[in-house]
Amino acid sequence: MKPRIGTVVVGIACLVLGAAIQRAYDTWQATSSQSAKAAPTPESAIKAAAPIWTVVSVDRSKVNYSNQPLWAWGVTEPPEPDEKQAVQGAPGAPANNRNANLTPEELNRKRRAHSSNLEFSLAEIRNSDNPTGGGNVIDWYPDDHPNPMPDVVRQGPAALGKSGRACGTCHLSDGTGRPENASPAGLPAAYILRQLSDFKNDLRHSSDARKANTNTMTMLAKAMSDEEMKQAAEYFASIRWRSHVRVVETNVVPKTQIQGELFIPTGEKGTEPIGNRIVEVPTDVEENQVLRSSHGTWIAYVPVGAIRKGRELVTNGGMKVVNGQIVQGKTTACGACHGVDLLGVAPDVPPLAGRSPSYLARQIFDIQQSVRNGSNSSVTLMRMVVDKLTAEDIVNITAYLSSRPVSTPASSQLLTRR
């Protein structure tokens, strides 16, 4: 009887997935004329658009912020109704004052990251000569990636000169990234290229206007040439991805404060309830925050039971068999598109396993709220898949996805329990 039920479940799941794909295709066809308006514009026209740092107007009037996983943005309150779009590091922006209270000796003292033979000062790491343009690309571990590093990764789009920002400033030298941004390492080159194109053509934005680095990505993509996009995509795609997040189930978390969209431990004694959120913190604040080491690791504290609940949603969409009857779930199994191992399917489906839960949660919500769009019809399909997810579902799904192994056996996955 059980094998028969399993066969029925698989069969129905396939039918549901097929119907979903057909519906997505029909929707995409029906909206093709609207998508055509956002088709990539000639590079000459993009270069003619000025100024390059002009903030794009995004309609967020229909975003349901009551369902926003605030923790994923590193905020505690939803944005105001008239929230202005934040701009990160544009020319003329206020100078960053992180160095204001440092003596010249402290600013220029050479430091060393764990297991690296190189030395850099805070002045070099924070790019004191250009405080509004982000830090330098500090390459603590040059053997981790192909060499030489492309100019756009090390220096930024040539069209912006010194007023730009290098890819490696935020995503780090090997593309490992951080919770407040993306980790392009190991993504398919075609997928990276499509995302850059979508940013350039105003198809991809953040639901929260305060997410300044998303707006930075839009402006930098507009300044990149086709060749620069190709070089960046091939560079990051060639680097083997290694997960740098450890998932810990717990009822309480260390006391933290929010700095730059991140949860940073205060060092105070005691704990606080985790609630319905994920708290992603640096394992070593000095390595991650001060030195910006690409070998820095993160701990993702998740509610007890979140991984089990997330597994049910990720593996079968929440579908259950109750008294011999199939009860349809609220979503579709992630593995149907992203692969049974959740490691993605080239050329255009990204991996999910072992990625930052904060980043994954932002993308789920942005797609759900129709703020992240794309030139690929799969975004339409994704919107259908995540349409009914609640803020708690997003916690559970991303907790499970982040706990998944990348290239090691399931028995040695990064999961512990407090």
C-alpha positions in Angstrom: 0.0 0.0 0.0 2.8 2.4 0.9 4.7 2.0 -2.4 1.4 2.7 -4.2 0.8 5.9 -2.2 4.4 6.9 -3.0 3.8 6.4 -6.7 0.6 8.4 -6.6 2.3 11.2 -4.7 5.2 11.4 -7.2 2.7 11.2 -10.2 0.6 14.0 -8.8 3.6 16.1 -8.0 4.8 15.8 -11.6 1.3 16.8 -12.9 1.3 19.8 -10.6 4.7 20.9 -11.6 3.8 20.5 -15.3 0.7 22.6 -14.9 2.8 25.2 -13.0 5.3 25.4 -15.8 2.6 25.6 -18.5 0.9 28.4 -16.5 4.2 30.2 -16.1 4.8 29.9 -19.9 1.3 31.2 -20.7 1.7 34.1 -18.3 5.1 34.9 -19.8 3.7 34.8 -23.3 0.8 37.1 -22.3 3.2 39.6 -20.8 5.8 39.5 -23.5 4.9 42.9 -24.8 5.4 44.4 -21.4 8.7 42.6 -21.0 9.8 43.9 -24.4 9.8 47.4 -23.0 12.5 46.3 -20.5 14.6 44.6 -23.2 18.3 45.3 -23.1 19.1 48.7 -24.6 22.1 49.3 -26.8 25.3 49.9 -24.9 25.7 53.3 -26.6 22.3 54.4 -25.3 23.1 53.3 -21.8 26.4 55.3 -21.8 24.5 58.3 -23.0 22.2 58.2 -20.0 23.4 60.7 -17.5 24.1 60.9 -14.7 24.9 57.3 -14.2 24.3 57.6 -10.4 20.7 58.8 -10.8 18.4 56.8 -8.5 15.8 54.7 -10.4 12.2 55.2 -9.4 10.7 51.9 -8.2 7.0 51.4 -7.5 6.8 49.7 -4.1 3.2 50.7 -3.3 1.9 47.1 -3.5 4.6 45.5 -1.4 3.1 43.7 1.6 5.6 44.6 4.3 3.7 42.8 7.0 5.2 39.6 5.5 8.8 41.0 5.2 11.5 38.9 7.0 13.0 42.1 8.5 16.0 40.1 9.9 17.2 39.4 6.3 17.6 43.1 5.7 19.3 43.7 9.1 16.4 46.0 10.2 13.9 45.9 13.0 11.1 47.9 11.5 9.5 48.0 8.0 10.2 51.1 5.9 8.2 54.2 6.0 5.5 54.7 3.3 7.5 57.5 1.8 10.9 56.0 2.3 13.5 57.4 0.0 15.8 55.1 -2.1 19.1 54.9 -0.3 22.2 55.5 -2.4 25.5 53.8 -1.4 28.8 55.6 -2.1 27.6 57.8 -5.0 29.9 60.8 -5.9 29.2 63.6 -3.4 27.8 61.3 -0.7 29.0 62.0 2.9 32.4 60.6 3.7 32.6 57.4 5.7 33.9 58.3 9.2 35.1 54.9 10.3 38.6 56.2 10.4 37.8 59.5 12.2 38.8 58.3 15.7 41.9 56.4 14.7 45.4 57.7 15.2 47.7 57.6 12.1 49.7 54.8 13.8 46.6 52.7 14.2 45.3 53.4 10.8 48.6 52.5 9.1 49.5 49.5 11.3 49.9 46.4 9.2 47.6 43.5 10.1 47.3 39.9 9.0 44.3 37.6 8.5 44.3 34.1 9.7 46.5 31.7 7.7 47.5 34.5 5.2 51.1 35.5 4.7 50.1 39.0 3.5 49.8 42.2 5.5 47.5 45.2 5.0 46.6 48.3 7.0 43.2 49.7 7.8 44.0 52.6 5.5 44.4 50.1 2.7 41.4 47.9 3.6 39.1 50.9 3.9 40.5 52.9 1.0 41.0 56.1 3.0 41.8 58.0 -0.2 38.3 57.4 -1.5 36.0 57.0 1.6 32.7 57.2 -0.5 33.7 54.6 -3.1 34.0 51.6 -0.8 37.1 49.8 0.4 39.9 48.3 -1.7 39.8 44.7 -2.9 42.0 43.1 -0.3 43.3 39.8 -1.6 44.4 37.9 1.4 44.4 34.6 -0.4 45.4 35.1 -4.1 45.7 31.3 -4.6 41.9 30.9 -4.1 41.0 32.3 -7.5 42.3 32.6 -11.1 45.0 35.2 -11.8 45.2 37.9 -12.9 42.0 39.2 -11.5 40.0 41.1 -14.2 40.2 44.9 -13.9 36.4 45.2 -13.4 36.6 42.9 -10.3 39.6 44.7 -8.9 38.9 48.3 -9.9 35.3 48.6 -11.1 33.7 49.6 -14.4 36.2 51.6 -16.5 33.5 54.1 -17.5 33.2 55.3 -13.9 36.9 55.8 -13.2 37.7 56.5 -9.5 34.0 57.2 -8.7 33.0 53.6 -9.3 33.2 50.5 -7.1 35.0 47.2 -7.7 33.1 43.9 -7.8 35.5 42.5 -5.2 34.9 45.3 -2.8 31.6 43.9 -1.7 31.7 40.4 -3.1 35.3 39.9 -1.9 38.2 38.8 -4.1 37.0 35.2 -4.6 33.2 36.0 -4.8 32.4 34.4 -1.4 30.3 37.5 -0.6 28.7 38.3 2.7 25.1 38.1 4.2 24.3 41.6 3.1 25.1 40.9 -0.5 25.4 38.0 -3.0 27.9 35.3 -3.3 28.6 35.0 -7.1 31.4 32.3 -6.7 30.4 29.1 -8.3 27.3 30.4 -10.0 26.8 29.6 -13.7 28.4 32.3 -15.9 25.2 32.5 -17.9 23.2 33.1 -14.8 25.6 35.9 -13.6 25.4 37.6 -17.0 21.6 37.5 -16.9 21.5 39.1 -13.5 23.9 41.8 -14.5 21.7 42.5 -17.5 18.6 42.5 -15.4 20.2 45.1 -13.0 21.2 47.2 -16.0 17.7 47.2 -17.5 15.9 48.0 -14.2 14.3 44.6 -13.9 15.8 43.7 -10.5 15.4 45.8 -7.4 14.9 45.4 -3.6 11.6 45.6 -1.9 13.1 47.7 0.8 14.2 51.2 -0.4 16.8 51.3 2.4 18.8 48.5 0.7 21.4 50.8 -0.7 23.8 48.2 -2.2 21.1 46.9 -4.4 20.8 50.3 -5.9 24.6 50.4 -6.2 24.5 47.2 -8.3 22.0 48.7 -10.6 24.1 51.8 -11.2 27.4 49.8 -11.6 25.7 47.4 -14.0 24.6 50.3 -16.2 28.2 51.4 -16.4 29.7 48.0 -17.3 30.5 47.2 -20.8 29.5 43.8 -22.3 33.1 42.7 -22.2 33.4 43.7 -18.5 30.2 41.7 -17.7 31.6 38.7 -19.5 34.9 38.9 -17.7 33.3 39.2 -14.3 30.9 36.4 -14.9 33.5 33.9 -16.2 35.9 34.9 -13.3 33.4 34.2 -10.5 31.9 31.2 -12.2 35.3 29.5 -12.4 35.8 29.7 -8.6 34.7 26.7 -6.6 32.0 27.6 -4.1 32.6 26.7 -0.5 29.9 27.2 2.1 30.9 29.6 4.9 27.8 29.4 7.0 27.1 27.1 9.9 23.5 26.6 10.9 22.7 26.3 14.6 19.2 25.5 16.0 18.5 27.4 19.2 15.8 29.1 21.3 18.1 31.9 22.4 20.9 33.9 20.6 23.8 36.1 21.8 23.0 39.8 22.2 23.6 41.6 19.0 23.4 45.1 17.5 22.8 46.0 13.9 25.6 47.6 12.0 25.6 48.0 8.3 22.7 45.6 7.8 24.4 42.9 9.8 23.9 41.4 13.3 27.1 42.0 15.2 27.6 40.4 18.7 27.9 43.0 21.4 30.0 40.8 23.6 27.6 41.4 26.5 26.7 38.5 28.8 23.4 36.9 28.5 21.1 36.0 25.6 17.8 37.0 24.0 15.0 35.0 22.5 15.5 34.2 18.8 11.8 34.6 18.0 10.6 34.1 14.4 13.9 35.1 12.7 17.3 34.0 11.7 20.3 35.8 13.2 23.4 35.5 11.0 26.5 36.7 12.8 30.2 36.7 12.0 32.1 33.9 13.7 35.1 36.3 14.2 34.2 40.0 14.1 37.9 41.0 13.6 38.3 38.7 10.6 35.0 39.4 8.9 34.3 43.0 9.7 37.7 44.7 10.3 39.9 42.7 7.9 37.2 41.6 5.5 38.7 38.2 5.0 37.2 36.0 2.3 37.9 33.0 4.6 35.6 34.5 7.3 32.7 32.2 8.4 29.3 33.0 9.7 26.9 31.4 12.2 23.2 31.3 11.3 21.1 30.9 14.4 17.7 29.5 13.5 14.6 28.5 15.6 14.5 25.0 16.9 12.5 22.8 14.5 13.0 25.2 11.5 15.2 22.8 9.6 12.6 20.0 9.8 9.8 22.3 8.8 11.8 23.7 6.0 12.7 20.3 4.7 9.0 19.5 4.3 8.5 22.6 2.2 11.7 22.3 0.2 11.4 18.6 -0.6 7.7 18.1 -1.4 6.2 21.6 -1.2 4.5 20.8 2.1 2.3 18.0 0.5 1.3 15.3 2.9 -0.6 12.0 2.9 -3.3 12.0 5.6 -5.4 8.9 6.1 -4.4 7.8 2.7 -5.5 11.1 1.1 -3.1 13.5 -0.5 -3.2 17.0 1.0 -1.7 19.5 -1.4 1.1 21.8 -0.1 1.4 25.5 -0.5 4.4 25.5 -2.8 6.4 23.3 -5.2 9.5 21.2 -4.3 12.6 23.3 -4.9 14.5 20.3 -6.3 12.1 20.2 -9.3 14.1 23.1 -10.8 17.2 23.6 -8.7 18.2 19.9 -8.7 17.6 17.2 -6.1 20.9 18.2 -4.4 19.9 21.9 -4.6 23.1 22.7 -6.4 21.5 24.3 -9.4 21.2 23.4 -13.0 23.4 25.2 -15.5 23.1 27.5 -17.4 20.3 29.5 -15.7 19.1 27.9 -12.5 21.2 29.0 -9.4 22.3 26.7 -6.6 20.7 27.1 -3.2 22.5 24.7 -0.9 24.8 26.2 1.7 24.1 29.8 0.8 23.4 32.7 3.2 19.9 32.5 4.6 19.7 36.3 4.7 20.4 36.6 1.0 18.0 33.7 0.1 15.2 35.2 2.2 15.6 38.6 0.5 15.3 37.1 -2.9 12.3 35.0 -2.0 10.5 38.1 -0.7 11.5 40.4 -3.6 10.3 37.9 -6.1 7.1 37.3 -4.2 6.4 41.1 -4.1 7.1 41.5 -7.9 10.0 43.8 -7.2 12.7 41.4 -8.4 11.8 40.6 -12.0 13.9 39.2 -14.8 14.3 38.6 -18.5 13.9 34.9 -18.0 10.4 33.4 -17.7 11.6 31.3 -14.7 11.1 34.3 -12.5 7.4 34.2 -13.3 7.4 30.5 -12.3 9.3 31.3 -9.1 6.7 34.0 -8.2 4.0 31.3 -8.4 6.1 29.0 -6.2 6.7 31.5 -3.4 3.3 33.3 -3.7 1.7 31.7 -0.6 4.8 31.6 1.6 4.6 33.4 5.0 7.4 35.1 6.9 7.7 31.9 9.0 7.9 29.7 5.9 10.7 31.9 4.6 12.6 31.3 7.9 12.1 27.6 7.7 13.0 27.2 4.0 16.1 29.3 4.2 17.2 27.5 7.4 17.0 24.2 5.6 18.6 25.4 2.4 21.6 26.9 4.2 22.1 23.7 6.2 22.5 21.6 3.0 25.9 20.3 2.1 27.7 21.6 -1.0 30.2 19.0 -2.0 30.5 16.8 1.1 28.4 13.8 2.2 25.1 14.7 4.0 26.4 13.1 7.2 29.0 15.9 7.5 26.7 18.9 6.8 27.3 22.1 8.7 24.6 21.6 11.3 24.8 21.6 15.1 22.2 22.0 17.8 22.3 23.9 21.0 
